[in-house]
Amino acid sequence: MTVRAGWLLATGQTREDTRVVPIGIMAPEATLTTRDGVIAGGNPFAATGTGAMRLQIGTGRAIVQGTTAQGVYPVAVTSPETLTFTDGHAQYTRIDAVVLRVYDAQYDVGQQTTAVVEVLVGAANANPSAPSLPSGAVRLWDVTVPAGTSAGTGGINWSSALADKRRFTASYGGIIPRGYGLSFDGGYPGQYRDNGTGLERWDGTDWQELDPVIGWTAVTLAAGYTNGGNSQGSLRYRRIMIAGVPHLQWRGGVSWATAAAPPNTGLPLAAPLPASARPALHTSASIAAGGVPIKVDCQTNGHLKFIGNPSLTTWAALSGLIYPLDA
């Protein structure tokens, strides 16, 4: 048996089942329900096309939530499962869903008691959508089946047909890994999740991004500029969070040869900053410079621009410059 589920009465639960399936208190979604989904580790439930209309789903472990009365089922797929898709509709495209599903005859009238990986066939129409899930199912992949698709016409183009819908879960107190879809509420204040770039904490109402620990990124200077102006060190920046708002923080200084004349029309950077480090709005600030403070424009195109002053000498320091990146 390659699809095993814990707590299915009719099938029994062997000691091996208990060792393989994920047992423990998982991330809650409500008082009596659990956030279902895939357990991270390797590439669980990977999808690989093995034929014109055949898809192989790899091994993995997951938590499947039934109704509130049913509770949650721990499930493991211990050997790859191969699925066969029906031919496409003559006129319209459809979207099928590959799901991990638990059938429990105690709750599903007329059904067997088992756990399976199966295909839910979507409706073919001019604007197809993936089928809704029944209770006791976790969506893994959506597969687009174009009109007229069959083994005789070359089958499904797996490189473009697959849409990854795996969402992840974790044990109680653990950090939920990033997966498909971030539009979900936390189950309790103090729950954490990984959004792909940092951590967020659920405060009971909203996800609040935590201040990430990010190293400094050095920049390449335009011709005519030298690092270390006023002994400030090399020019570098990092993206930080302040009260949930992304900011860019700078360190270092630059120098040049001719007083009152920053080279390259006052643009010290050889290349624009990446999109993630650019302010959404043009932002101006005052910085320390030789002889007199000067203004620096932090531009939406990713450049900094020094606004000169007749009393300016030959250096400018950006240490302490911090500005918001959002609008």
C-alpha positions in Angstrom: 0.0 0.0 0.0 1.6 3.3 -1.1 -1.0 5.8 0.3 -1.3 5.5 4.0 -3.6 7.3 6.4 -3.7 7.4 10.2 -6.9 7.1 12.1 -9.0 5.3 9.5 -11.0 2.8 11.5 -11.9 0.3 8.8 -8.3 0.0 7.4 -6.6 -0.2 10.8 -3.3 1.4 11.6 -0.1 -0.6 11.7 2.9 0.4 13.7 4.6 1.1 10.4 1.8 3.5 9.4 2.2 5.3 12.7 5.9 5.7 12.1 5.5 7.0 8.5 2.6 9.4 8.7 3.0 12.8 10.4 1.6 12.4 14.0 1.4 15.3 16.4 -0.4 18.6 17.1 -0.3 20.6 13.8 -0.9 24.3 13.2 -4.5 25.1 14.2 -6.9 26.9 11.9 -9.8 27.2 14.3 -10.7 25.8 17.7 -11.3 22.3 16.4 -9.8 22.3 13.0 -6.2 22.1 11.7 -4.5 23.9 8.8 -4.2 21.1 6.3 -1.5 20.9 3.7 1.9 19.4 2.8 4.7 18.7 5.2 7.9 20.4 3.9 11.1 18.4 3.2 12.7 17.7 -0.2 10.1 18.1 -3.0 7.0 16.5 -1.6 4.3 15.4 -4.1 6.5 16.5 -7.1 4.7 16.2 -10.5 6.4 14.6 -13.5 4.8 13.9 -16.8 5.5 10.2 -17.8 3.3 9.9 -20.9 1.0 11.8 -23.2 -1.8 11.7 -20.7 0.0 10.3 -17.6 1.4 12.2 -14.6 3.4 10.8 -11.8 3.0 12.3 -8.3 6.0 11.7 -6.0 6.2 10.7 -2.4 5.3 13.1 0.5 3.5 13.6 3.7 0.5 15.8 4.4 -2.3 16.6 6.8 -5.9 16.3 5.5 -8.7 18.1 7.4 -12.2 16.6 7.1 -15.3 18.2 8.6 -15.1 19.6 12.1 -16.6 16.4 13.4 -14.2 14.2 11.4 -11.0 15.9 12.6 -7.7 15.6 10.8 -6.0 12.7 9.0 -2.2 12.3 8.8 -1.3 10.8 5.3 1.9 9.6 3.7 2.5 8.6 0.1 5.4 6.2 0.3 5.8 5.3 -3.4 5.1 7.4 -6.5 1.5 7.3 -7.8 0.7 7.5 -11.6 -2.5 9.2 -12.8 -4.1 9.0 -16.2 -6.1 12.0 -17.5 -9.2 11.7 -19.7 -9.1 13.2 -23.2 -9.8 16.9 -23.7 -13.2 18.2 -24.6 -13.9 18.6 -28.3 -14.4 22.3 -28.1 -13.4 23.7 -24.7 -10.4 23.7 -22.3 -10.9 22.3 -18.8 -8.8 22.4 -15.6 -8.4 19.3 -13.6 -7.2 19.1 -10.0 -4.8 16.5 -8.6 -5.7 16.0 -4.9 -4.7 13.9 -2.0 -8.0 12.7 -0.6 -9.3 10.7 2.4 -12.5 8.7 2.1 -14.0 7.6 5.4 -17.2 5.5 5.2 -18.2 6.6 8.7 -18.8 10.1 7.2 -18.9 9.6 3.4 -22.1 7.7 2.8 -21.7 5.0 0.2 -17.9 5.5 -0.1 -15.0 3.3 0.7 -12.5 3.9 3.5 -9.2 4.7 2.0 -6.7 7.4 1.1 -5.8 8.1 -2.5 -4.1 10.5 -4.9 -6.7 11.2 -7.6 -7.8 13.5 -10.4 -10.9 15.7 -10.0 -12.1 16.5 -13.5 -13.1 20.1 -14.1 -15.9 21.4 -16.3 -14.9 22.3 -19.9 -16.1 25.7 -21.0 -15.0 28.9 -22.6 -13.6 30.2 -19.2 -12.6 27.2 -17.3 -11.8 27.1 -13.6 -10.4 24.4 -11.4 -13.0 22.2 -9.6 -13.9 23.0 -6.0 -12.6 20.5 -3.4 -14.8 18.1 -1.4 -14.3 17.7 2.3 -11.2 15.7 3.1 -9.1 16.7 0.1 -5.9 18.7 -0.3 -5.2 20.3 -3.7 -1.7 19.5 -5.0 -1.7 20.5 -8.7 -4.0 22.0 -11.2 -3.6 20.7 -14.8 -4.9 22.5 -17.9 -6.3 20.1 -20.5 -6.8 22.0 -23.8 -9.6 21.2 -26.1 -9.0 18.2 -28.3 -6.0 16.9 -26.2 -5.4 13.2 -26.4 -2.6 10.7 -26.7 -3.2 10.7 -30.5 -2.7 14.5 -30.7 0.5 14.5 -28.7 -1.1 14.7 -25.2 -0.7 17.3 -22.5 2.2 19.7 -22.6 3.4 19.1 -19.1 5.8 22.0 -19.1 3.0 24.5 -19.4 -0.1 22.6 -18.1 1.0 22.2 -14.5 0.1 24.8 -11.9 1.7 24.2 -8.4 -1.1 24.5 -5.8 0.8 22.8 -2.9 0.3 24.8 0.3 2.4 23.9 3.4 1.6 23.4 7.0 3.8 22.8 10.1 3.5 21.6 13.7 2.0 23.7 16.4 4.5 26.5 17.2 6.4 25.9 13.9 6.9 28.3 11.1 4.7 27.6 8.1 6.9 27.5 5.0 6.0 29.5 1.9 3.9 27.6 -0.6 1.0 28.3 -2.9 -1.2 31.2 -1.7 -0.5 33.6 1.2 -4.0 34.9 1.5 -5.0 33.1 4.7 -5.5 34.2 8.3 -3.4 32.9 11.2 -4.9 30.4 13.6 -3.8 32.2 16.8 -1.8 35.3 17.8 1.9 34.5 17.8 1.8 32.2 14.8 4.6 32.6 12.3 4.9 32.1 8.6 7.6 32.5 5.9 6.4 34.9 3.1 9.4 34.1 0.9 11.5 37.1 1.8 11.1 37.2 5.6 9.0 36.2 8.6 5.6 37.4 9.5 3.7 37.1 12.9 -0.1 36.9 13.2 -1.3 39.5 15.7 -4.8 38.3 15.8 -6.0 40.5 13.0 -3.2 40.8 10.4 0.2 39.4 9.5 3.0 41.7 10.6 6.3 41.4 8.9 9.3 41.1 11.3 12.4 43.1 11.0 14.7 40.9 8.9 18.4 40.5 9.6 20.0 41.3 6.2 23.6 41.9 5.4 24.9 45.0 3.7 25.2 45.2 -0.1 28.1 47.1 -1.6 27.5 49.4 -4.6 29.7 50.2 -7.6 30.6 53.9 -7.8 30.4 56.0 -11.0 33.6 57.3 -12.5 35.2 60.0 -10.5 34.0 58.8 -7.1 36.1 57.0 -4.4 34.9 55.0 -1.4 35.7 56.1 2.1 34.9 59.8 2.1 35.5 61.4 5.5 36.7 58.0 6.7 33.1 56.7 6.6 34.0 53.4 4.9 32.7 51.9 1.7 29.3 52.9 0.4 26.7 50.2 1.0 23.0 49.7 1.8 20.5 47.2 3.2 16.7 46.9 3.2 15.2 46.9 6.7 11.7 46.9 8.3 10.7 49.7 10.7 7.2 49.2 12.2 6.2 47.1 9.3 7.3 49.6 6.7 10.2 48.7 4.3 13.1 51.2 4.5 16.6 51.5 2.9 19.5 52.2 5.2 22.9 53.5 4.0 26.4 53.4 5.4 29.7 54.9 4.1 30.9 57.9 2.3 32.4 59.0 -1.1 34.9 61.5 -2.2 36.0 63.2 -5.4 38.7 65.5 -6.7 37.2 69.0 -7.3 35.5 71.0 -4.6 31.9 72.0 -5.1 31.7 69.7 -8.2 30.5 66.1 -7.6 31.2 64.3 -10.8 28.8 62.5 -13.2 26.3 65.4 -12.6 26.1 64.4 -8.9 25.2 60.7 -9.5 27.5 58.6 -7.4 26.2 55.2 -8.4 27.4 53.4 -11.6 24.1 51.5 -11.9 20.6 51.9 -10.6 19.6 50.0 -7.4 17.4 46.9 -7.9 13.7 47.4 -7.8 13.4 46.1 -4.2 15.7 49.0 -3.1 14.0 51.8 -4.9 11.5 54.2 -3.2 8.0 54.3 -4.5 8.1 58.1 -4.3 10.9 60.6 -5.0 12.5 61.3 -1.6 14.9 64.0 -0.6 17.1 64.1 2.5 19.9 66.1 4.1 23.3 64.4 4.5 26.6 65.5 5.9 29.2 66.7 3.4 32.5 68.6 3.3 32.0 72.2 4.4 28.1 72.2 4.4 25.2 69.7 4.6 23.8 69.0 1.2 20.6 67.5 -0.2 20.5 64.0 -1.8 17.6 63.0 -4.0 16.7 59.3 -3.7 15.1 58.7 -7.0 12.4 56.2 -8.1 14.7 55.1 -11.0 17.2 53.7 -8.5 19.8 56.5 -8.5 21.0 58.9 -5.8 21.7 62.5 -6.8 23.8 65.0 -4.8 22.5 68.5 -5.1 25.6 70.7 -5.0 26.4 73.8 -3.0 29.2 76.4 -3.7 30.6 75.8 -0.2 30.8 72.0 -0.7 34.3 70.5 -0.6 35.2 67.0 -1.8 33.3 64.4 0.2 29.8 63.3 1.2 28.7 60.8 3.9 25.6 58.7 3.6 25.9 57.0 7.0 22.6 57.6 8.8 20.5 58.0 5.6 17.3 56.0 5.9 14.2 56.5 3.9 10.9 54.5 3.3 10.4 52.5 0.2 6.7 52.3 0.1 4.2 54.9 -0.9 
